Amino acid sequence: MGKLKTHKATAKRFKVTGSGKLMRTRQGKSHLRRKKAKRVKAQLLEMVTVENSALVKRVRKLAPYLKNK
């Protein structure tokens, strides 16, 4: 059986917690941040759990070796 290739963009955007939950980064961090409130900018740094089971399934296929870091 051959090895599967990891989709690198997916591996950079998602992390797996110790309990196995999939976490994602938030959007809207790249530009136009001057007009955003401090509270909003702080919230953008936090990662969020992925609730959509179809998305979890797709990420697991794209990054089969995604490990806990």
PESUL-V259788 format. One record per residue. N is the residue number from 1. SS is DSSP state (~ for helix, > for strand, _ for the rest). PHI is phi in radians with two decimals (NA if undefined). PSI is psi in radians with two decimals (999 if undefined). Layout:
[[N & SS & PHI & PSI] [N & SS & PHI & PSI]]
//
This chain:
[[1 & _ & NA & 2.28] [2 & _ & -1.37 & 2.91] [3 & _ & -1.43 & 2.65] [4 & _ & -1.66 & 2.48] [5 & _ & -1.55 & 2.42] [6 & _ & -1.47 & 2.36] [7 & _ & -1.36 & 1.91] [8 & ~ & -1.12 & -0.64] [9 & ~ & -1.11 & -0.65] [10 & ~ & -1.19 & -0.74] [11 & ~ & -1.10 & -0.54] [12 & ~ & -1.34 & -0.49] [13 & ~ & -1.58 & -0.38] [14 & > & -2.12 & 2.60] [15 & > & -2.34 & 2.78] [16 & > & -1.99 & 2.34] [17 & _ & -1.40 & 3.05] [18 & _ & -1.09 & -0.57] [19 & _ & -1.48 & -0.05] [20 & _ & 1.72 & 0.07] [21 & _ & -1.33 & 2.58] [22 & > & -1.63 & 2.24] [23 & > & -1.99 & 2.52] [24 & > & -2.17 & 2.72] [25 & _ & -1.44 & 2.87] [26 & _ & -1.64 & 2.77] [27 & _ & -1.61 & 2.96] [28 & _ & 1.45 & 0.47] [29 & _ & -1.80 & -0.14] [30 & _ & -1.43 & -0.75] [31 & _ & -2.63 & 3.05] [32 & _ & 1.07 & 0.71] [33 & _ & -1.65 & -0.23] [34 & _ & -1.12 & -0.60] [35 & _ & -1.51 & -0.05] [36 & _ & -1.50 & 2.61] [37 & _ & -1.25 & 2.76] [38 & ~ & -1.03 & -0.70] [39 & ~ & -1.09 & -0.73] [40 & ~ & -1.17 & -0.74] [41 & ~ & -1.13 & -0.63] [42 & ~ & -1.18 & -0.66] [43 & ~ & -1.18 & -0.52] [44 & ~ & -1.15 & -0.43] [45 & ~ & -1.32 & -0.42] [46 & _ & -1.32 & 2.61] [47 & _ & -1.65 & 2.68] [48 & > & -2.13 & 2.53] [49 & > & -1.26 & 2.55] [50 & _ & -1.54 & 2.05] [51 & _ & -1.62 & -0.51] [52 & _ & -1.26 & 2.03] [53 & ~ & -1.17 & -0.55] [54 & ~ & -1.16 & -0.67] [55 & ~ & -1.20 & -0.68] [56 & ~ & -1.05 & -0.77] [57 & ~ & -1.08 & -0.73] [58 & ~ & -1.16 & -0.72] [59 & ~ & -1.16 & -0.68] [60 & ~ & -1.10 & -0.60] [61 & ~ & -1.27 & -0.69] [62 & ~ & -1.26 & -0.59] [63 & _ & -2.25 & 1.33] [64 & _ & -1.18 & -0.39] [65 & _ & -1.82 & 0.36] [66 & _ & -1.12 & 2.06] [67 & _ & -1.95 & 2.97] [68 & > & -1.27 & 2.34] [69 & _ & -2.12 & 999]]
//
